Structure formats: structure tokens, C-alpha cells
């Protein structure tokens, strides 16, 4: 009887285990089905957006000469704008989302509004159709060659950014456009059409941008750890330093907006930038000092309390970065379209052309729609998957992005905001790996708290899940760096092929 009871009990366990496994399989199938359905919905909405653009362009141009080319160019501009929203915007809001200062929906709304505002308010009414001046329009034989080159560059750069988004790699859309323009230019005229000095400066930025961004972010994190986090009275240290740190962020973003956010419509002098930034710092510090003192009253002496002080600054930083990005990078989508429109209307080739409002609107709406439909994947990559974020680390990333752009602008270096932001995320993660095992300040702090460093490290080694979540994930590092290295040649090669196909059928 006892054996039978045990046998029945064993069968019950087996049946339960089997049922649990089947339920888990069904749950995974359901999750996968929902994901596929969501992807299909996003793709469908993107197609609807492009169809609306095609219908509008067809109605707007009617039977004008070159109407078919303009419809195709408008659709490609919308497609590029969707990809900019899906890929590039993640760098502005990803750290804030990863640190939980912003929810995903909150980040999408703020970024969409600020990107559109930046594009429409400060995007400028004149853009360079040949990105960064890398090829000379005067060397292009005729308007047909120019139009084919712009179509090829726009299509190739959009396709490459789409591929990068699919594999989860944040890349520079500006570099993709640069590659597309170089490839089409070389295919149309030859290698002599390219200004290789400008190309060398752009290539140099591939190295300088992420390294400089990573170093600056790591330096700020080191300062915060040494002067706030690993102090016995964290709250008193925060009252002393946090107002100055956030005021520094306000000052840096003031300069950032003057240099990058409004450069399409206003170019201030260096003296004005310095004076305004200093004034912003003083004003912000005077306002923030009592505010931080009130916020910190009654806070527990722990790191979690400190993080709350950085939430609101992170929200503003995401908004300002998005505004500046919209003002600058919308030209990557609509610049070639504006150039094609100008060439068809006048028969002339121009490096700089005016942008009609409806063209600007395509760029602004496309970036926002692409962000909502496809942006969350790259936002999670930048904010969560590379290394674990909290508000303090996200603050260091955002401040690094602004300061690096300011330094690069002063030196005349063309840098990528994408490379800077992602480099800063990597810099924070790699610095934390180093700091855990090499910091004297941390070791002395743990000793004062009665936690032997050796024991602390042993606990971390015995917790692989904690290590996996907190430190840099090497597979993402490899994918991102590889995507950066091949962006220009990949977009260039595709653009060269597309140019020949387009020119043969015009």
C-alpha cells in the first residue's frame, strides 16, 4: 500500500511537471505571437505613412515634369526619417529610460515632441544637400546625375540604418548619409569628386567621439563616487555637490543648444556662448541650492536616496538632447529631397537649398512616427542592455554628450552624437568594472562599514546574474563597434550600385 501511494504520488509529480512544461511552452508561443503581431502592426503603420506621403506628393506635383521622381524622393525621405526615429533618437532618451527616471511611454512622448519641435523650429530653412561638403556639386556633370546620386544616397543610407536597427546596433545616421553620398559621387564622377580631407576628419571622429565621450562620463562618475557615494554622510555630501553638478549640466546644455541646437538659424560668437553658459551656471546654482536642501531633508543615508535627486535633470536632458537632434539630423532625411526638388524646378545644382515647409514636415513626422513604432528596441539597447543604468550614471552620460559636442565644436571636429552617447555608456560600464577592484576610496569605505573588500568581491563573483546585469556586455560592444566601422563603406557600396541602376533607368 505504501509503495502504491508513493507510485501514485510520483505519477502526480510527473504529470504536474509535464503540465507545467506544456504551459510554459504555450506561454512562450503566446509571447512570440504577440511580438510578431506587434512587429506586423508597426510595419503596416510605417507603410501607411509612406503611402500617405506618396499620395500627397502625387497630388501636389500632379503632371509637372519629374513628378514621378519627386514622389519616389519624398517616399525615400519619409523612409529615412522613420529610420532616424527608430535608431538615432535612442541615444537621447535611452539612459533616462534605463535608469527608470522616465518610463518608456514618457520617453517616447517627450522625444517625439522635442524632435519635432527641433526640426520645425530650429531645423533651418536652408540645408546642405551634399552632406558635410564631402563632394563638390560643380563636378557633377548635370542635374540628372545629381538627382540619381541623391536618390541613391538617400535609399542606401536608409536601408543601412534599417539593417542596423534590426540587429540592434545604434549607428550614426549622418555617417550613413556621408557613406551614401561618397558612394554615389564616386560612382557618378570618380574618386576625384570627394574631398578626402573632410572624409579624413569624419573618419577621425569615429575614434575621437566614443573615446572622448567615454572618458568624460567616467571622470564625472569617478568624481561622484569619490565625493558623494562613498562618503559616510552621503546626504551632506549631496547637499554640497549636487547643486553644482546639476548647474554644470544646465550650463553645458545652454552652450550645447547655442552651438548645435540653433546652428541652422543662428550662430553665436564664442564669447557669447561662454558668457551665457557662465550666467546659466550661476543662476541654476542659486536656484538649485535651496531646492536640493529641501529635497534631501529626511532622506535616508543610502545610494537610493541620492538617485532621486537626479530624476528631473535627466528628464530635461532627454528633452534638450532630442530638440537639438531634431534640429540637426532632420537634414539627413530631407536634405537630398530638397536638393532634388530644387534641381527639377530650376535645372541648377546647388550645394545649399531652401526647404519648403511640407518637406520639413515629412522629416519631423517621420522621425516621431519611427520613434513610436520601432524606437523602443534601440532605447532598451542603449539604456539597459549594454550596462545597467541608474540616474547617477545616466546623468554622467547626458552631461558627457553635451560637453563632448562643445569641445569638438571648439576644435572644429565633426563628431557623431550617436557615437558620443553610446561611447559614454560604455565608458561608464568599463569604469565601474575597473573601480570595483582598484578603488582605494571604495575599499576604505567598505572597511569602515565592516565589509571586507575580499568578501565583497567574492560575493560578486558568486553572483553571475548580478555581474551580467551591472557590467558591460561584451557581445553588444562587439556588435556596436563592428556596425560603426562598416557604416560608411556599407552605405557607400550600396549607394554606388543603386546609382548605376537608377541612372540606367532615368
C-alpha positions in Angstrom: 0.0 0.0 0.0 2.8 2.3 0.8 4.5 1.5 -2.5 1.3 2.2 -4.4 0.9 5.5 -2.6 4.4 6.5 -3.4 3.9 5.4 -7.1 0.7 7.5 -7.4 2.5 10.4 -5.7 5.3 10.1 -8.2 3.0 9.9 -11.1 1.3 13.1 -9.8 4.6 14.9 -9.7 5.4 13.7 -13.2 2.0 14.8 -14.5 2.4 18.2 -12.8 5.8 18.7 -14.2 4.7 17.8 -17.7 1.7 20.2 -17.4 4.0 23.0 -16.2 6.3 22.5 -19.1 3.5 22.5 -21.6 2.1 25.7 -20.0 5.5 27.3 -20.2 5.8 26.4 -23.9 2.3 27.8 -24.6 3.2 31.0 -22.7 6.4 31.4 -24.8 4.4 30.8 -28.0 1.8 33.4 -26.9 4.6 35.9 -26.2 6.2 35.3 -29.6 2.9 35.6 -31.3 2.2 38.9 -29.6 5.7 40.1 -30.6 5.1 39.1 -34.3 1.7 40.8 -34.3 3.3 44.0 -32.9 6.0 44.0 -35.5 3.5 43.5 -38.3 1.4 46.3 -36.9 4.4 48.6 -36.8 5.5 47.7 -40.3 1.9 48.2 -41.5 1.6 51.7 -40.0 5.0 52.6 -41.5 3.8 51.5 -44.9 0.6 53.6 -44.4 2.7 56.7 -43.6 4.8 56.2 -46.7 1.7 55.7 -48.8 0.2 59.0 -47.5 3.5 60.8 -48.4 3.3 59.2 -51.9 -0.4 60.3 -52.4 0.3 63.8 -51.2 3.4 64.2 -53.4 1.5 62.9 -56.4 -1.4 65.3 -55.8 0.9 68.2 -55.1 3.0 67.8 -58.2 0.3 66.5 -60.5 1.6 66.3 -64.1 4.6 68.5 -63.5 7.9 67.3 -65.2 9.7 64.9 -62.9 6.6 64.3 -60.8 7.4 60.5 -60.6 11.0 61.2 -59.4 9.7 63.6 -56.7 7.1 61.1 -55.5 9.9 58.5 -55.1 12.2 61.0 -53.4 9.5 62.0 -51.0 8.8 58.4 -50.1 12.6 57.7 -49.6 12.9 60.9 -47.4 10.0 59.6 -45.3 11.6 56.1 -45.1 14.9 57.7 -44.0 13.1 59.8 -41.3 11.4 56.7 -40.0 14.8 55.0 -39.6 16.3 58.1 -37.9 13.5 57.9 -35.4 13.9 54.2 -34.9 17.7 54.3 -34.4 19.2 57.6 -33.6 16.8 59.0 -31.1 17.5 56.1 -28.7 20.8 57.8 -27.7 19.0 60.8 -26.3 16.4 59.0 -24.1 17.9 55.5 -23.6 19.9 56.3 -20.4 17.0 58.1 -18.8 14.7 55.1 -19.5 17.3 52.6 -18.3 17.7 54.5 -15.1 13.9 54.5 -14.5 13.9 58.3 -14.5 11.5 58.0 -17.4 9.0 55.4 -18.4 9.2 54.1 -22.0 6.0 55.8 -22.9 7.0 59.1 -21.2 10.3 59.0 -23.1 8.6 58.4 -26.4 6.2 61.3 -25.9 8.9 63.7 -24.8 11.3 62.7 -27.5 8.7 62.8 -30.3 7.5 66.3 -29.2 11.0 67.7 -28.8 12.4 66.1 -32.0 9.5 67.6 -34.0 9.9 71.0 -32.3 13.7 70.9 -33.0 13.1 70.0 -36.7 10.3 72.6 -37.3 11.6 75.5 -35.1 15.4 75.2 -35.4 15.9 72.9 -38.4 16.6 75.9 -40.6 15.1 76.9 -43.9 18.4 76.1 -45.8 20.4 72.9 -45.7 23.4 71.4 -47.4 22.2 68.8 -49.9 25.7 67.4 -50.2 26.3 66.3 -46.6 29.3 67.9 -44.8 30.6 69.3 -48.1 32.2 66.0 -48.9 31.7 66.3 -52.7 31.6 69.3 -54.9 28.3 69.8 -56.8 30.2 71.7 -59.5 31.9 68.4 -60.6 28.6 66.6 -61.2 28.0 66.6 -64.9 24.3 67.5 -65.0 21.1 67.7 -63.0 20.2 64.1 -63.9 23.4 62.7 -62.5 22.9 64.8 -59.3 19.3 63.6 -58.9 20.3 60.0 -59.4 23.2 60.5 -56.8 20.8 62.0 -54.2 18.2 59.2 -54.7 20.9 56.5 -54.4 22.5 58.1 -51.3 19.1 58.5 -49.6 18.0 55.0 -50.3 21.3 53.4 -49.4 21.7 55.2 -46.1 18.0 54.5 -45.1 18.4 50.8 -45.9 21.7 50.5 -43.9 20.2 52.3 -40.9 17.2 49.9 -41.1 19.5 46.9 -41.1 21.4 48.3 -38.1 18.2 48.8 -36.2 17.1 45.3 -37.0 20.3 43.8 -35.5 20.2 46.2 -32.5 23.1 48.5 -33.3 22.9 52.2 -32.7 24.7 53.9 -35.6 25.3 57.4 -36.9 22.7 58.3 -39.5 24.9 61.2 -40.5 27.7 58.7 -41.2 25.3 56.6 -43.2 24.4 59.6 -45.4 28.1 60.5 -45.7 28.8 57.0 -47.0 25.8 57.1 -49.4 26.9 60.5 -50.8 30.5 59.3 -51.2 29.5 56.1 -52.9 27.1 57.8 -55.4 29.6 60.6 -56.1 32.4 58.1 -56.8 30.1 56.0 -59.0 29.0 59.1 -60.9 32.3 61.0 -61.4 35.2 59.2 -59.8 37.3 59.4 -56.7 38.4 62.9 -57.5 35.0 64.3 -56.7 35.4 63.5 -52.9 37.1 66.0 -50.6 39.3 63.4 -48.8 40.4 66.0 -46.2 36.8 66.2 -45.0 36.5 62.4 -45.1 39.6 62.0 -43.0 38.2 64.4 -40.4 34.9 62.4 -40.3 36.9 59.1 -40.0 38.9 60.6 -37.2 35.6 61.4 -35.4 34.8 57.7 -35.4 37.7 57.2 -32.9 37.5 60.6 -31.1 33.7 60.7 -30.4 33.2 57.5 -28.4 36.6 57.7 -26.6 36.1 61.3 -25.5 32.5 60.7 -24.5 33.5 57.6 -22.5 36.4 59.4 -20.7 34.3 62.4 -19.8 31.4 60.2 -18.5 33.9 58.1 -16.5 35.5 61.2 -14.9 32.2 62.6 -13.7 31.2 59.2 -12.3 34.6 58.9 -10.5 34.1 62.4 -9.0 30.5 61.5 -7.8 31.7 58.2 -6.3 34.6 59.8 -4.5 32.8 62.8 -3.2 29.2 61.6 -2.6 28.6 57.9 -2.9 31.5 56.6 -0.8 31.2 59.3 1.9 29.9 58.4 5.4 27.3 61.2 5.3 26.0 60.9 1.7 23.2 63.4 2.2 25.5 66.1 3.5 27.9 65.5 0.6 24.9 65.6 -1.8 23.8 69.0 -0.5 27.3 70.3 -1.1 27.9 68.9 -4.6 24.6 68.1 -6.3 23.6 71.7 -6.9 26.9 72.4 -8.6 26.7 69.2 -10.6 23.2 69.9 -11.9 24.1 73.6 -12.5 27.0 72.3 -14.6 24.6 70.3 -16.6 22.4 73.3 -17.2 25.4 75.4 -18.2 26.6 72.7 -20.6 23.2 72.3 -22.2 22.9 76.0 -22.6 26.1 76.0 -24.6 25.0 72.8 -26.4 21.8 74.4 -27.6 23.5 77.5 -28.8 26.2 75.6 -30.7 24.2 72.6 -32.0 20.5 73.2 -31.4 20.2 76.5 -33.2 23.1 76.4 -35.5 20.8 76.1 -38.6 19.3 79.6 -37.9 21.7 81.4 -35.5 25.5 81.1 -35.0 26.6 82.9 -31.8 30.1 84.1 -31.1 32.4 82.1 -28.8 32.3 85.0 -26.3 28.5 84.9 -26.2 28.5 81.1 -25.7 31.0 81.4 -22.8 29.2 84.3 -21.1 25.7 82.8 -21.4 26.9 79.4 -20.1 28.5 81.1 -17.1 25.3 83.1 -16.4 23.2 79.9 -16.7 25.5 78.1 -14.2 25.3 80.9 -11.6 21.5 81.3 -11.9 21.0 77.5 -11.8 23.2 77.1 -8.8 21.4 79.8 -6.8 18.0 78.3 -7.6 19.1 74.6 -7.1 21.0 75.1 -3.8 17.8 75.6 -1.6 15.8 73.2 -3.7 18.3 70.3 -3.2 18.5 71.2 0.5 14.7 70.8 0.8 14.5 67.6 -1.3 17.2 66.0 0.8 15.5 66.6 4.2 14.7 63.4 5.9 16.3 61.2 3.3 18.0 58.0 4.4 21.8 57.9 4.2 21.8 55.5 1.2 22.5 55.5 -2.5 18.9 55.0 -3.4 18.1 58.4 -1.9 20.8 60.1 -3.9 19.4 58.8 -7.2 16.1 60.7 -6.6 17.9 64.0 -6.8 18.9 63.4 -10.5 15.5 62.4 -11.9 14.2 65.8 -13.0 17.5 66.9 -14.5 17.6 63.6 -16.6 14.1 64.3 -18.0 15.2 67.8 -19.1 18.4 66.5 -20.6 16.5 63.9 -22.7 14.2 66.7 -23.9 17.1 69.1 -24.8 19.1 66.4 -26.5 16.1 65.4 -28.5 15.4 69.0 -29.5 19.0 69.5 -30.7 18.9 66.2 -32.5 15.7 67.1 -34.4 17.2 70.4 -35.4 20.3 68.9 -36.8 19.6 65.4 -38.1 16.3 66.1 -39.9 18.5 67.3 -42.7 19.8 63.8 -43.2 16.3 62.8 -44.4 15.1 65.9 -46.2 18.3 67.5 -47.5 18.6 65.2 -50.5 14.8 65.6 -51.2 15.2 69.4 -51.1 18.1 69.2 -53.5 16.2 67.0 -55.9 13.2 69.4 -55.8 15.5 72.4 -56.5 17.2 70.6 -59.4 14.0 69.7 -61.1 12.4 73.1 -60.6 15.4 75.2 -61.7 17.6 72.8 -63.7 20.5 74.0 -61.5 22.6 72.0 -59.0 23.2 73.7 -55.7 25.0 72.7 -52.5 22.7 74.7 -50.3 18.9 75.0 -51.0 15.8 76.3 -49.2 13.4 73.7 -47.7 9.6 74.0 -48.3 7.6 73.6 -45.1 5.9 70.4 -46.4 9.4 68.8 -46.9 10.4 69.7 -43.3 7.1 68.3 -42.1 7.9 64.9 -43.7 11.1 64.8 -41.7 9.6 65.9 -38.4 6.6 63.5 -38.6 8.8 60.6 -39.9 11.2 60.8 -37.0 8.4 60.9 -34.5 6.5 58.0 -36.1 9.6 55.9 -36.5 10.4 56.5 -32.8 7.0 55.3 -31.6 6.8 52.3 -33.9 10.4 51.0 -33.8 12.3 53.1 -31.2 11.8 51.0 -28.0 14.2 48.3 -29.2 17.2 50.6 -29.5 16.2 52.6 -26.4 16.4 49.4 -24.4 19.7 48.5 -26.0 21.3 51.9 -25.1 19.6 52.2 -21.7 19.5 48.7 -20.4 21.3 46.0 -22.4 24.8 47.4 -22.7 25.3 48.1 -19.0 22.9 48.7 -16.1 21.9 52.3 -15.7 20.8 54.3 -12.7 20.0 58.1 -12.5 23.6 59.0 -11.5 25.2 57.0 -14.3 22.6 58.3 -16.8 23.4 61.9 -15.6 27.1 61.3 -16.4 26.2 60.0 -19.9 23.9 63.0 -20.7 26.4 65.6 -19.4 29.2 63.9 -21.3 27.2 64.1 -24.6 26.8 67.8 -24.2 30.4 68.6 -23.1 31.9 66.4 -25.9 30.0 68.2 -28.6 31.1 71.6 -27.1 34.8 70.5 -27.1 34.6 69.0 -30.6 32.9 72.2 -32.0 35.6 74.3 -30.4 38.3 72.1 -32.1 36.4 72.0 -35.4 35.9 68.3 -35.3 32.8 66.7 -37.0 31.6 64.3 -34.3 28.6 61.9 -34.1 26.2 62.4 -31.2 25.4 58.7 -31.5 29.0 57.7 -31.0 29.4 60.1 -28.1 26.3 58.9 -26.2 27.0 55.2 -26.7 30.7 55.7 -26.0 29.7 57.4 -22.8 27.5 54.4 -21.8 30.5 52.0 -22.5 32.8 54.4 -20.6 30.5 54.3 -17.5 30.3 50.5 -17.7 34.0 49.9 -18.2 34.9 52.4 -15.4 32.7 50.5 -13.0 34.4 47.3 -13.8 37.8 48.9 -13.0 36.5 50.8 -10.0 35.2 47.7 -8.2 38.6 46.1 -8.0 41.0 49.1 -8.0 39.4 51.9 -6.0 41.2 52.8 -2.7 38.2 55.1 -1.8 35.8 52.2 -2.2 38.0 49.8 -0.3 38.4 52.2 2.7 34.7 52.9 2.7 33.8 49.2 2.9 36.4 48.7 5.7 34.8 51.5 7.7 31.4 49.8 7.2 32.8 46.4 8.3 32.6 44.8 4.9 36.0 43.2 3.9 36.7 44.0 0.2 37.8 40.4 -0.4 34.5 39.1 0.9 32.6 41.8 -1.1 34.3 40.7 -4.3 33.8 37.0 -3.6 30.1 37.7 -3.2 30.0 39.4 -6.6 31.9 36.6 -8.2 29.4 34.1 -6.8 26.5 36.1 -8.3 26.9 35.9 -12.1 23.4 37.3 -12.6 24.5 40.5 -10.8 27.7 40.7 -12.8 25.7 40.2 -16.0 23.3 43.0 -15.2 25.8 45.5 -13.9 28.8 45.3 -16.1 29.4 45.8 -19.8 28.1 43.0 -22.0 30.8 42.2 -24.5 28.6 40.8 -27.2 26.8 44.2 -27.5 30.1 46.0 -27.5 31.4 43.9 -30.4 28.2 44.3 -32.5 28.1 48.1 -32.0 31.7 48.7 -32.8 31.5 46.5 -35.9 28.4 48.4 -37.1 30.2 51.7 -36.6 33.3 50.6 -38.6 31.3 49.4 -41.6 28.6 52.1 -41.8 30.3 54.3 -44.3 31.7 51.6 -46.6 28.5 49.6 -46.5 26.3 52.6 -47.3 28.8 53.7 -49.9 28.9 50.4 -51.7 25.2 50.1 -51.8 24.8 53.6 -53.0 27.3 53.1 -55.8 25.3 50.1 -57.1 22.0 51.9 -56.7 23.3 54.9 -58.6 24.1 52.8 -61.6 20.7 51.2 -61.6 18.8 54.5 -61.2 20.9 56.3 -63.8 20.4 53.4 -66.3 16.6 53.7 -65.9 16.2 57.5 -66.0 
